[in-house]
Amino acid sequence: MTDQALSLLSPAKLNLFLHITGRRDDGYHELQSLFQLLDYGDEMQFKTESSALLSLHVSAESEIKLIPMDDNLILQAAQLLREHAGQSTLGASIRINKRIPLGAGLGGGSSNAATTLKALNQLWNCGLSQQELAELGLKLGADVPIFVGGKSAWAEGVGERLEAVEIDPCWYLVITPNCLVSTARIFSQENLTRNSPAIKMADFLAGRAGNDCELVTRNLYPEVDQALNWLSQFGEARMTGTGSAVFSKFESEAAAQEVFASCPAGMKGFVAEGINSL
């Protein structure tokens, strides 16, 4: 195989709402959410190698925690695809410029895994369909299929039942507190709401939606509470997923940047446009 290369954006996402509608017998939770993809994320480069070596080089923007090499989803995704294809001699060199903070609820790890599956499926000529890649990605995490699909979507189940949606254009200011929120810790809390009634898109558009994990997270992580309190001065502020990041919606980039410029010292974040598809 001739060495080939590919560069892709591994996008961040927002959960515009997150409801927990029940708990399954296998311990997983039934969810409803609306995934909004962003035009902001990690930059990934892939190059095929003549050897069977899988290698990963990570660089990061200032103060962004690097990806842990143990249980790394990028290398897991590459290995999983290689095993599925039955081609143990396939190799690749992967480079990533990490911009999405870990534990922020922005889907960085899941996005990286999905981007790896899509890129190596193409470079290794595996020939898997998008549906097959999504099913493979689900083994790595519930959020991986949304990034394989590459479209903003309404999600149900554990997040794997997806229906692409068109969300009106808007900009988001995303604040990323310097703390790592543990999803397992959030879902282990006895006072976490687990019985929200199922809703429809019309309910979300009418403002009848929120994040069931927000109250618990605010109590456990003061940095998240502080960020929400500050951002709520400028409009509705909400936490995304089960991570530390919080966001607010704006009609223009200029409006979002104006608020971002007034951030207290030490408060990090970014402005990004919502996109419906990659």
Backbone as a ProteinNet text record, in pm:
[ID]
protein_1_A
[PRIMARY]
MTDQALSLLSPAKLNLFLHITGRRDDGYHELQSLFQLLDYGDEMQFKTESSALLSLHVSAESEIKLIPMDDNLILQAAQLLREHAGQSTLGASIRINKRIPLGAGLGGGSSNAATTLKALNQLWNCGLSQQELAELGLKLGADVPIFVGGKSAWAEGVGERLEAVEIDPCWYLVITPNCLVSTARIFSQENLTRNSPAIKMADFLAGRAGNDCELVTRNLYPEVDQALNWLSQFGEARMTGTGSAVFSKFESEAAAQEVFASCPAGMKGFVAEGINSL
[TERTIARY]
84.5	0	87.6	61.9	134.8	92.2	193.9	161.6	68.3	-38.7	-134.8	-157.9	-206.1	-228.2	-364.3	-418	-549.1	-553.2	-604.5	-621.4	-769.6	-818.2	-959.8	-979.1	-1089.8	-1132.6	-1208.5	-1171.2	-1245.1	-1328.1	-1456.3	-1532.1	-1579.8	-1598.8	-1665	-1815.8	-1888.7	-2035.6	-2087.8	-2211.2	-2285.2	-2407.9	-2445.2	-2578.2	-2667.8	-2756.8	-2842.3	-2941.5	-2970.1	-3038	-2999.5	-3023.2	-2994.9	-3094.2	-3183.5	-3280.1	-3249.9	-3258.3	-3242.7	-3383.4	-3426	-3565.1	-3582.4	-3473.3	-3484.8	-3350.8	-3351.6	-3230.4	-3259.3	-3168.4	-3187.5	-3135	-3172	-3128.9	-2978	-2912.8	-2767.7	-2690.2	-2763.1	-2697	-2684.5	-2697.7	-2693.9	-2823.3	-2815.5	-2931.9	-2993.4	-3126.1	-3197.4	-3195.3	-3160.2	-3141	-3221	-3241.3	-3283.4	-3191.6	-3148.2	-3061.3	-3068.2	-3016.1	-3002.7	-2857.2	-2788.7	-2647.7	-2631.2	-2554.3	-2518.3	-2368.7	-2333.6	-2192.6	-2141.6	-2011.9	-1949.3	-1838.9	-1809.2	-1700.3	-1566.1	-1553.5	-1434	-1399.4	-1271.9	-1235.4	-1087.1	-1052.1	-913.7	-875.8	-750.7	-701	-625.9	-666	-605.6	-547.5	-427.6	-362.9	-333.5	-361.3	-342.9	-253.8	-162.4	-75	-57.8	-79	-59.8	89.2	117.1	254.6	269	387.2	410.5	423.3	460.5	467.8	332.4	319.9	193.8	186.7	275.3	282.6	167.3	105.2	8.7	73	93.3	158.4	73.5	85.5	8	98.9	96.8	170.1	69.7	78.4	-18.3	51.5	-0.9	37.3	-89.4	-75.6	-195.1	-175.5	-288.2	-284.1	-252.9	-204.9	-162.7	-268.3	-225.7	-306.4	-415.2	-415.1	-507.5	-440.5	-508.5	-451.7	-437.4	-324.8	-300.4	-382.3	-406.1	-481.2	-400.6	-458.5	-385.5	-362.3	-243.7	-212.6	-275.2	-299.8	-367.5	-514.6	-566	-706	-739	-645	-662.8	-761.7	-867.4	-973.8	-927	-829.9	-780.6	-714.2	-622.9	-554.9	-650.5	-746.2	-847	-929.4	-967.6	-1047	-969.1	-842.4	-759	-744.3	-719.9	-702.8	-833.2	-945.4	-1075.7	-1106.9	-1080.1	-1105.1	-1013.7	-889.5	-793.8	-835.6	-880.6	-925.2	-1051.6	-1143.6	-1268.9	-1241	-1142.2	-1107.6	-1026.2	-977.3	-896.5	-762.5	-709.1	-582.5	-482.8	-416.4	-326.9	-199.9	-174.5	-51.6	-70.2	-193.7	-218.5	-157.7	-95.3	-34.2	-70.4	-51.9	-82.3	-8.5	28.2	82.5	-22.9	-58.2	-165.5	-109.1	-141.9	-101.7	-227.6	-230.4	-346.7	-301.3	-359.4	-343.8	-468.5	-453.3	-566.3	-609.9	-734.9	-792.4	-911.4	-978.7	-1096.6	-1051.2	-1084.7	-1042.6	-1106.2	-1033.6	-1088.4	-1189.9	-1290.7	-1389.2	-1479.2	-1487.5	-1565.9	-1707	-1736.7	-1869.1	-1882.7	-1770.5	-1770.8	-1745.2	-1732.6	-1722	-1586.4	-1481.7	-1349.5	-1301.9	-1307.1	-1260.1	-1342.6	-1474.6	-1563.4	-1543.9	-1526.8	-1502.9	-1372.3	-1267.8	-1138.8	-1149.4	-1223.5	-1240.2	-1314.9	-1423.7	-1501.8	-1421.1	-1345.9	-1263.4	-1157.8	-1102.5	-1004.5	-1067.3	-1186.7	-1255.9	-1281.6	-1329.7	-1363.3	-1237.9	-1133.4	-1011.4	-943.1	-927.8	-856.7	-941.4	-1073.3	-1159.8	-1132.3	-1108.2	-1077.9	-934.8	-838.5	-698.5	-661.7	-723.5	-694.8	-784.9	-875.3	-967.1	-1047	-1098.4	-1175.8	-1314.9	-1370.9	-1498.4	-1619.9	-1607	-1722	-1816.2	-1947.2	-2047.3	-2050.3	-2118	-2131.7	-2202.9	-2305.6	-2378.3	-2287.7	-2204.2	-2111.5	-2009.1	-1961.1	-1866.4	-1932	-2058.4	-2131	-2149	-2182.5	-2198.9	-2067.3	-1959	-1826.6	-1791.5	-1822.1	-1790.7	-1866.5	-1987.2	-2068.1	-1998.2	-1912.3	-1835.4	-1735	-1700.9	-1603.5	-1669.1	-1796.2	-1865	-1996	-2091.6	-2226.6	-2230.5	-2133.5	-2135.4	-2062.5	-1992.6	-1913.5	-2000.5	-2117.9	-2198.6	-2239.3	-2263.4	-2302.8	-2192.2	-2067.6	-1956	-1927.4	-1956.2	-1945.2	-2044.9	-2167.7	-2269.9	-2237.9	-2170.2	-2128.8	-2241.7	-2353.8	-2467.3	-2523.3	-2564.6	-2636.5	-2762.5	-2798.7	-2904.6	-2976.4	-3101.4	-3180.9	-3140	-3114	-3062.2	-3149.6	-3166.5	-3238	-3164.8	-3220.1	-3150.2	-3036.5	-2917.5	-2799.4	-2726.7	-2792.4	-2735.5	-2706.9	-2740.9	-2707.5	-2819.2	-2943.7	-3054.8	-3062.7	-3023.1	-3002	-3093.3	-3143.4	-3221.5	-3167.4	-3109.4	-3049.4	-3152.9	-3112.4	-3201.9	-3130.9	-3211.2	-3159	-3183.7	-3077.1	-3085.4	-3056	-3136.9	-3117.9	-2976.3	-2915.5	-2779	-2767.5	-2661.5	-2634.3	-2490.6	-2447.7	-2312.4	-2321	-2217.9	-2213.9	-2085.7	-2101.2	-1986.4	-1978.6	-1866.7	-1846.3	-1737.6	-1770	-1674.5	-1630.4	-1499.5	-1444.2	-1369.3	-1439.1	-1373.9	-1258.6	-1159.1	-1040.3	-1063.2	-1154	-1177.4	-1222.1	-1194.4	-1227.2	-1346.8	-1462.9	-1585.6	-1593	-1616.7	-1627.3	-1772.7	-1798.4	-1933.3	-1980.1	-1889.4	-1925.1	-1967.2	-1898.5	-1932.9	-2070.5	-2099.9	-2229.5	-2341.7	-2326.3	-2432.8	-2444.1	-2346.2	-2354.5	-2429.3	-2464	-2530.6	-2676.8	-2717.2	-2853	-2959.8	-2926.9	-3026.6	-3030.7	-2963.3	-2969.4	-3107.6	-3167.9	-3297.5	-3283.1	-3364.6	-3356.2	-3492.4	-3591	-3725.7	-3792.3	-3714.6	-3774.2	-3866.5	-3981.1	-4070.7	-4010	-4037.2	-3989.5	-4053.7	-3977.9	-4029.5	-4012.9	-4070.4	-4058	-3978.5	-3941.3	-3866.6	-3942.5	-4075.1	-4156.1	-4140.4	-4123.7	-4102.7	-3969.6	-3867.4	-3736.5	-3745.3	-3807.8	-3817	-3898.1	-3989.8	-4071.4	-4003.1	-3881	-3806.3	-3833	-3899.8	-3932.5	-3827.4	-3702.5	-3592.5	-3478	-3396.4	-3282	-3177.4	-3090.3	-2987.3	-3005.8	-3048	-3075.7	-2951.5	-2834.1	-2709.3	-2656.1	-2720	-2662.6	-2659.6	-2769.6	-2774.7	-2672.5	-2664.5	-2567.8	-2424.9	-2398.1	-2263	-2226.4	-2320.8	-2293.5	-2259.5	-2325.1	-2298.9	-2162.6	-2120.2	-1993.9	-1872.9	-1896.2	-1784.3	-1810.9	-1755.9	-1780.3	-1739.9	-1639.7	-1595.8	-1706.6	-1783.2	-1894.2	-2004	-2034	-2134.6	-2096.1	-1968.2	-1919.1	-1933.7	-1899	-1907.6	-2052.8	-2144.3	-2285.6	-2340.8	-2301.9	-2348.8	-2302.6	-2177.9	-2126.5	-2194.5	-2203.6	-2256.3	-2406	-2477.7	-2622.5	-2657.6	-2559.9	-2585.2	-2620.2	-2579.3	-2590.5	-2694.9	-2767.1	-2868	-2874.9	-2955.8	-2968.2	-2835.5	-2787.2	-2661.8	-2693.1	-2625.4	-2655.3	-2526	-2525.3	-2413.6	-2433.1	-2323.3	-2333.9	-2298.4	-2383.5	-2355.1	-2334.3	-2235.6	-2199.7	-2059.7	-2023.7	-1890.7	-1892.2	-1775.8	-1760.1	-1797.9	-1800.2	-1823.6	-1966.9	-1981.6	-2113	-2120	-2241.6	-2253.1	-2376.2	-2373.3	-2488.7	-2494.6	-2614.2	-2635.6	-2645.6	-2589.8	-2593.7	-2630.8	-2689.4	-2732.7	-2618.3	-2507.7	-2396.4	-2263.3	-2160.7	-2026.1	-1981.7	-2015.2	-1973	-2031.8	-2159.3	-2222.6	-2157.1	-2125	-2059.8	-1918.9	-1847.1	-1710.1	-1707.9	-1809.3	-1815.9	-1829	-1913.9	-1928.5	-1801	-1744	-1621.7	-1510	-1504	-1398.6	-1410.5	-1529.3	-1549.3	-1530.8	-1482.6	-1461.2	-1370	-1399.3	-1308.3	-1171.4	-1069.5	-933.6	-927.3	-864.2	-847.7	-959.2	-1067.8	-1177.9	-1151.8	-1146	-1112.9	-1237.9	-1224.3	-1335.4	-1308.8	-1414.1	-1401.6	-1538.9	-1538.5	-1660.6	-1662.9	-1777.7	-1787.9	-1925.9	-1932.9	-2060.7	-2116.6	-2247.3	-2311.6	-2323.1	-2295.8	-2306.6	-2398.9	-2470.8	-2563	-2496.3	-2388.9	-2317.1	-2173.8	-2087.3	-1945.4	-1924
-121	0	125.5	215.6	342.2	430.7	494.5	581.7	693.8	716.3	821.4	902.9	1026.2	1113.8	1180.8	1218.3	1282.8	1371.3	1493.1	1585.5	1615.2	1606.5	1626.1	1706.3	1781.5	1843.8	1741	1727.3	1642.4	1737.2	1757.4	1869.9	1846.6	1956.2	1953.1	1952.6	1919.8	1923.7	1986.3	2032.5	2074.6	1986.1	1955.7	1900.1	2018.3	2053.5	2169.7	2143.8	2015.9	1975.3	1831	1784.3	1644.3	1599.8	1509	1452.4	1303.7	1261	1119.1	1064.8	975.5	929.7	794.3	729.3	600.7	530.8	419.7	338.4	198.2	144.1	13	-96.6	-219.6	-332.7	-351.9	-308.1	-325.1	-213.4	-122	-14.8	115.1	109.2	231.5	311.2	439.9	526.2	557.3	564.7	610.3	763.3	818.5	962.4	1022	1150.6	1231.3	1352.6	1387.2	1503	1557.3	1677.1	1737.9	1776.5	1708	1732.5	1843.5	1944.7	2052	2043.4	2016.8	2016.5	2159.8	2178.4	2310	2311.6	2430.7	2444.6	2464.5	2406.9	2418.6	2278.5	2246.5	2114.4	2087.8	1960	1916.1	1895.7	1921.7	1899.3	1766.6	1677.3	1544.2	1516.4	1455.9	1415.4	1265.2	1197.4	1052.7	1020.7	926.1	882.1	731.8	662.5	517.3	485.9	371.8	325.8	187	160	29.2	-80.8	-43.4	-141.5	-150.3	-243.4	-260.9	-169.9	-72.8	13.8	114.2	130.2	236.7	335.1	458.4	556.8	682.3	751.5	873	978.6	1097	1211.7	1319.7	1369.1	1467.2	1598.5	1707	1840.7	1907.6	2016.2	2078.4	2227.5	2299.7	2441.5	2463.5	2579.6	2612	2575.2	2507	2473.2	2368.9	2310.1	2200.4	2070.1	1993.7	1866.9	1771	1701.4	1608	1480.8	1411.4	1286.3	1180.4	1111.1	1002	888.3	829.8	722.8	590.3	572.1	450.8	457.9	347.8	342.5	455.4	486.4	596.4	558.4	640.3	607	613.1	697.4	706.2	575.3	527.6	402.3	283.5	289.9	183.6	176.7	293.4	297.2	238.2	276.5	223.8	72.7	24.5	-119	-194.3	-136.9	-200.7	-213.3	-108.3	-111.7	-213.3	-215.8	-309.8	-454.3	-481.6	-616.9	-652.2	-555.5	-579.5	-608.9	-539.2	-558.6	-685.3	-745.8	-866.2	-841.7	-721.3	-683.5	-638.9	-733.6	-701.8	-630.8	-625.8	-562.4	-413.8	-362.3	-221.5	-134	-25	66.9	211.3	297	439	523.7	642	744.2	852.5	883.2	979.2	1095.6	1215.5	1336.1	1415.4	1471	1550.4	1675.9	1789.1	1913.2	1927.8	1907.2	1900.2	2040	2073.1	2202.2	2184.8	2069.2	2044	1992.3	2060.4	2013.8	1879.5	1800.7	1674.5	1701.3	1613.7	1623.9	1744	1805.3	1927.8	1901.4	1777.6	1749.1	1792	1817.6	1864.1	1750.4	1628.7	1512.2	1490.5	1547.8	1539.3	1397.9	1310.7	1173.7	1096.4	1110.3	1041	1092	1223	1281.4	1231	1225.5	1174	1030.8	947.6	807.1	795.5	872.6	867.9	916.2	1024	1076.9	975.6	904.4	799.5	687.4	644.1	538	580.7	702.4	748.9	765.6	823.7	847.7	717.1	625.4	501.3	406.8	415.6	338.5	377.2	506.8	555.6	521	549.5	529.5	381.9	298.4	154.9	80.2	152.9	91.4	-24.2	-0.7	-104.5	-122.9	-15.7	-25.6	-36.1	1.8	-4.6	111.5	84.6	189.1	276.8	390.9	478.6	406.5	327.9	253.7	152.3	84.4	-13.4	55.2	171.1	246.2	292.7	336.6	380.6	265.4	147.8	30.7	-7.9	3.8	-23.4	81.3	206.6	315.3	307.3	251.4	239	152.2	62.2	-20.3	62.9	179.9	267.5	372.4	403.5	503.7	544	583.5	614.5	736.6	829	950.8	936	824.6	810	813.2	746.5	747.1	886	981.6	1114.2	1177.5	1152.2	1208.6	1128.7	1000.2	921.7	974.4	1002.4	1055.6	1194.9	1274.2	1407.8	1506.1	1485.1	1576.9	1607.4	1730.6	1761.7	1676.1	1626.7	1525.7	1520.1	1479.7	1443.2	1301.7	1280.2	1150.6	1090.3	959	883.9	752.8	670.2	548.3	586.2	529.3	573.1	682.4	730.2	832.1	781	652.7	590.6	599.4	626.8	639.1	785.4	811.3	947.9	982.8	1104.6	1158.6	1297	1309.3	1436.5	1548.3	1665.5	1780.9	1903.7	1999.4	2127.8	2230.1	2282.7	2380.9	2518.5	2616.9	2751.5	2801.8	2873.7	2922.6	3011.4	2990.6	3076	3054.2	3137.6	3131.3	3099.7	3038.8	3000.3	3051.3	3103	3127.9	3010.3	2941.3	2823.2	2855.3	2843	2864.2	2727.4	2709.6	2579.4	2591.7	2573.5	2580.6	2480.2	2515.8	2432.1	2321.8	2232	2116.4	1999.6	1880.5	1758.4	1693.9	1698.9	1642.6	1494	1412.8	1267.9	1229.2	1174.2	1128.9	1022	929.6	821.7	878.3	981.3	1042.1	1107.1	1174.1	1238.5	1135.5	1027.9	928.9	841	849.2	771.5	844.6	972	1050.6	1006.9	981.5	933.2	1036.1	1163.9	1267.8	1312.7	1240.3	1271.7	1236.1	1328.9	1302.8	1195.4	1090.7	979.6	943.6	1028.3	995.4	1111.9	1187.2	1296.5	1239.8	1301.1	1253	1279.2	1190.6	1209.1	1332.7	1405.3	1525.8	1515.7	1612	1624.3	1750.9	1763.6	1880.8	2009.2	2005.1	2123.9	2169.8	2072.8	2108.3	2180.6	2129.3	2195.3	2337.5	2353.4	2486.1	2582.6	2527.5	2611	2637.4	2587.1	2612.2	2514.3	2403	2303.5	2191.8	2230.4	2133.3	2192	2105	2149.3	2039.4	2047	1944.8	1883.6	1756.1	1690.5	1674.4	1686.1	1668.3	1799.2	1910.6	2040.1	2066.8	2043.5	2074.1	1993.2	1864.2	1778.2	1825.2	1858.5	1901.8	2033.5	2125	2253.9	2235.5	2139.8	2115	2051.1	1966.5	1894	1972.9	2060.8	2132.4	2283.1	2353.1	2497.5	2577.7	2529.7	2603.1	2609.6	2501.9	2500.3	2595.4	2594.3	2684.4	2830.3	2861.6	2998.2	3040.6	2951.1	2983.8	3006.4	2923.4	2940	3070.3	3102.3	3227.5	3347.9	3344.5	3458.3	3467.4	3355.6	3357.4	3389.5	3355.5	3378.3	3526.9	3612.8	3756.7	3803.3	3725.3	3769.1	3690.2	3602.9	3521.5	3385	3296.8	3163.5	3088.8	3039.4	2964	2819.8	2727.5	2585.8	2504	2395.4	2302.3	2204	2161	2064.8	1925.1	1826.9	1688.7	1671.8	1590.5	1571	1624.7	1728.9	1785.6	1920.8	1985.5	2113.2	2233.6	2218.8	2333.9	2384.6	2515.3	2578.8	2670.5	2698.8	2775.6	2864	2962.6	3047.9	3078.7	3097	3116.1	3264.5	3301.9	3440.1	3441.6	3553.2	3563.2	3594.9	3647	3682.9	3652.7	3638.9	3618	3740.2	3858.1	3981.9	3989.5	3952.4	3957.1	3859.1	3738.8	3638.7	3683.2	3740.3	3785.3	3901.6	3986.3	4099.7	4051.5	3952.2	3896.8	3823.4	3747.1	3672.1	3766.4	3883.4	3979.9	4031.4	4016.8	4065.7	3956	3839.9	3728.5	3769.4	3723.1	3747.7	3686.8	3742.3	3690.8	3543.3	3465.6	3322.8	3235.8	3295.5	3215.6	3189.9	3062.6	3024.2	2986.9	2985.8	2943.7	2974.1	2971	2999.8	3034.6	3096.5	3126.2	3037.7	2974.2	2884.8	2895.1	2863.5	2861.8	2720.3	2709.9	2580.3	2539.3	2412.8	2362.4	2240.2	2224.6	2110.6	1986.2	2003.3	1886.8	1925.1	1822.8	1846.2	1859.9
0	0	0	-91.7	-96	20.7	84.5	196.4	151.1	227.3	198.4	324.8	308.2	422.4	412	527.7	534.7	657.9	644	756.3	774	899	926.5	1054.7	1059.8	1184.2	1266.3	1392.3	1486.5	1573.2	1537.3	1594.7	1737.7	1808.8	1938.7	1917.7	2023.4	2019.3	2147.9	2140.3	2258.5	2272.4	2395.8	2422.9	2455.1	2363.1	2386.2	2499.1	2526.4	2648.8	2675.7	2796.4	2830.7	2937.3	2898.8	2992.2	3013.5	3137.4	3171	3194.7	3107.8	3112.3	3179.8	3215.9	3284.3	3294	3365.1	3379.6	3328.7	3248.4	3190.2	3283.4	3253.7	3335.9	3333.3	3223	3213.2	3282.2	3348.9	3422.2	3346.1	3213.8	3134.2	3153.9	3121.1	3135	2998.7	2994.8	2875.9	2875.2	2760.1	2750.1	2634.9	2643	2529.1	2524.6	2403.3	2390.6	2248.7	2232.1	2100.3	2083.2	1991.5	1966.4	1863.5	1899	1807.6	1779.1	1653.2	1616.4	1604.2	1629.2	1622.6	1517.5	1466.6	1369.6	1441.8	1558.8	1643.2	1692	1697.3	1747	1738.7	1743.8	1735.1	1588.7	1557.9	1422.3	1420.4	1330.1	1324.9	1185.9	1184.8	1060.5	1067.3	957.1	948.5	829	849	741.1	751.3	641.8	642.5	654.8	716.6	734.1	673.2	617.3	555.8	660.1	783.3	891.4	960.9	1054.9	1128.3	1250.1	1257.5	1375.1	1376.5	1493.6	1517.6	1614.2	1571.8	1658.1	1668.1	1781.8	1807.7	1866.1	1804.8	1857.5	1894.1	2016.8	2067	2098.4	2042.4	2085.4	2134.5	2207.9	2266.1	2280.1	2275	2302.7	2450.2	2482.8	2619.1	2722.2	2826.1	2942.9	2914.9	2794.6	2766.5	2809.9	2893.7	2939.2	2820.8	2814	2705.9	2723.5	2612	2614.8	2688.4	2785.6	2851	2752.6	2755.1	2660.8	2703	2831.3	2876.6	2835.2	2780.5	2736.7	2639.4	2550.9	2457.4	2347.7	2330.9	2235.8	2090.6	2060.7	1923.2	1882.4	1965	1934.6	1943.5	2037	2045.2	1917.3	1864.3	1741.8	1624.7	1614.5	1505.8	1516.4	1636.8	1658.1	1630	1674.9	1654.3	1506	1429.1	1284.8	1217.2	1259.2	1199.7	1224.3	1347.9	1379.9	1302.4	1291.4	1219	1071.6	1016.1	875.5	853.9	963.5	952.2	885.5	905.3	842.4	949.4	1011.1	1122.4	1078.1	946.9	898	868.2	880.3	852.4	961.4	919.9	1015.9	985.5	1084.2	1064.4	1167.1	1124.2	1213.3	1227.3	1351	1378.4	1459.4	1417.5	1490.4	1524.5	1644.5	1685.3	1757.7	1716.7	1791	1876.9	2006.9	2099.2	2141.1	2109.4	2147.7	2241.6	2235	2318	2454.1	2563.1	2695.7	2731.7	2809.9	2858.7	2969.2	2978.4	3085.8	3076.8	2958.2	2943.2	2893.1	2851.4	2795.8	2651.5	2585.5	2447	2348.2	2398.9	2312.2	2249.7	2305.7	2243.3	2216.7	2318	2301.5	2200.8	2208.5	2115.2	1972.8	1958.2	1827.4	1768.5	1850.6	1804.2	1757.4	1832.2	1795.3	1662.4	1647.3	1523.9	1404.7	1423.5	1315.6	1274.2	1371	1341.8	1261	1300.3	1225.9	1081.3	1063.5	928.6	842.4	901.1	824.3	784	878.3	847.8	763.3	774.7	685.5	540.4	519.8	385	343.8	431.1	394.7	381.8	464.7	459.3	361	295.3	198.7	260.1	381.6	450.2	389.6	335.5	267.6	358.2	487	576.5	548.1	559.7	543.4	668.1	656.7	773.4	887.6	855.6	958.2	1026.1	949.8	1007.9	1097.5	1054.1	1137.6	1267	1258.5	1377.8	1475.8	1425.9	1512.6	1577.4	1501.7	1556.6	1661.9	1631.5	1723.8	1854	1851.1	1972.8	2076.7	2032.6	2125.5	2204.8	2151.3	2216.4	2305.4	2279.2	2359.6	2297	2380.6	2333.2	2242.2	2255	2174.2	2041.3	2020	1897.6	1771.4	1769.1	1645.8	1595.7	1684.8	1639.1	1554.7	1590.5	1515.2	1388.6	1390.2	1267.1	1164.9	1210.4	1120.9	1069.6	1153.5	1111.5	1092.3	1163.9	1153	1291.9	1313.7	1436.1	1439.8	1559.3	1562.3	1696.3	1689.2	1806.4	1845.7	1974.8	2018.9	2127.7	2121.7	2224.7	2250.4	2339.4	2381.5	2473.7	2452.8	2527.9	2449.7	2344.6	2258	2118.9	2096	1967.3	1864.6	1909.9	1815.1	1773	1648.7	1603.2	1486.5	1489.1	1378.3	1344.9	1226.4	1186.5	1188.9	1235.9	1243.3	1186.8	1143.6	1097.7	1207.8	1264.2	1372	1312.9	1350.1	1296.4	1324.7	1229	1247.1	1370.6	1446.2	1562.5	1606.6	1699	1754.3	1902.6	1953.8	2094.4	2159.8	2279.6	2366.1	2462.1	2458.7	2542.5	2644.7	2772.7	2880.8	2932.6	2946.7	2986.4	3118.9	3231.7	3362.3	3372.1	3449.7	3463	3567.2	3533.9	3620.8	3534.4	3580.3	3506.6	3573.4	3507.1	3563.5	3529.8	3630.5	3613.5	3585.9	3467.1	3432.8	3530.2	3564.7	3657.7	3792.8	3838.3	3966.7	3959.9	3849	3833.9	3837.3	3760.8	3750.7	3875.3	3964.6	4088.9	4199.3	4175.7	4279.3	4294.6	4419	4444.9	4408.6	4418.3	4391.9	4246.5	4157.2	4015.2	3959.7	3885.5	3823.3	3716.2	3727.9	3632.1	3572.3	3590.2	3543.4	3470.4	3394.6	3317.9	3211.1	3189.8	3083.9	2946.4	2852.9	2715.9	2654.7	2573.7	2510.3	2358.3	2289.1	2145.3	2112.1	1985.6	1941	1971.3	1960.1	1987.9	2132.5	2225.3	2365.9	2384.1	2317.4	2326.6	2272.8	2156.9	2095.3	2180.8	2260.7	2349.4	2483.4	2500	2623	2734.5	2702	2805.3	2806.5	2829.4	2832	2912.6	2968.8	3047.5	3052.5	3150.7	3168.4	3307	3311.1	3438.6	3525.2	3465.6	3541.3	3599.3	3563.8	3598.8	3748.9	3817.9	3960.5	4038.2	4010	4078.1	4050.6	3925.9	3887.9	3954.5	3961.1	4025.8	4173.5	4237.3	4379	4401.9	4306.5	4322.7	4272.6	4176.6	4112.9	4116.2	4214.3	4228.6	4104.8	4030.7	3911.6	3806.5	3796	3700.8	3746.6	3874.2	3930.5	3906.5	3926.6	3906.5	3760.6	3669.1	3526.7	3483.9	3532.2	3498.9	3555.4	3677	3737.2	3656.6	3611.4	3534.1	3397.4	3326.4	3190.6	3187.5	3293.8	3296.7	3301.8	3326.4	3321.1	3179	3079.8	2940.6	2861.6	2927.5	2861	2925.8	2870.1	2926.5	2914.7	3026.8	3030.1	3068	3005.1	3026.9	3023.5	3096.5	3094.5	2979.7	2917.3	2809.6	2858.6	2827.8	2864.6	3013.6	3048.1	3188.7	3214.1	3141.9	3156	3222.2	3221.5	3291.4	3205.9	3075	2988.1	2998.4	2989.5	2989.6	2867.4	2822.1	2698.1	2699.8	2611.4	2587.7	2438.9	2387.3	2244.1	2210.1	2092.7	2045.6	1897.8	1853.3	1713.8	1619.3	1671.2	1583.5	1651.4	1571.3	1625.4	1705.2	1654.8	1722.3	1863.2	1878.6	2010.5	2106	2056.7	2141.1	2179.4	2084	2111.6	2210.2	2204.3	2296.6	2441.2	2463.2	2597.6	2639	2545.1	2574	2618.1	2556.6	2590.3	2733.3	2793.2	2930	3034.8	2991.6	3085.6	3200.6	3321.2	3432.7	3404.4	3463.7	3445.6	3483.7	3399.8	3428.5	3374.9	3325.2	3270.9	3122.8	3084.1	2946.8	2868.4	2736.7	2652.6	2507.1	2426.6	2284.3	2227.8	2111.2	2037.2	1913.8	1885.7	1771.9	1709.5	1582.1	1512.3	1512.6	1534	1523.5	1377.2	1348.3	1211.4	1209.7	1101.3	1091.6	1035.8	960.1	907.3	878	879.3	849	698.9
[MASK]
++++++++++++++++++++++++++++++++++++++++++++++++++++++++++++++++++++++++++++++++++++++++++++++++++++++++++++++++++++++++++++++++++++++++++++++++++++++++++++++++++++++++++++++++++++++++++++++++++++++++++++++++++++++++++++++++++++++++++++++++++++++++++++++++++++++++++++++++++++++

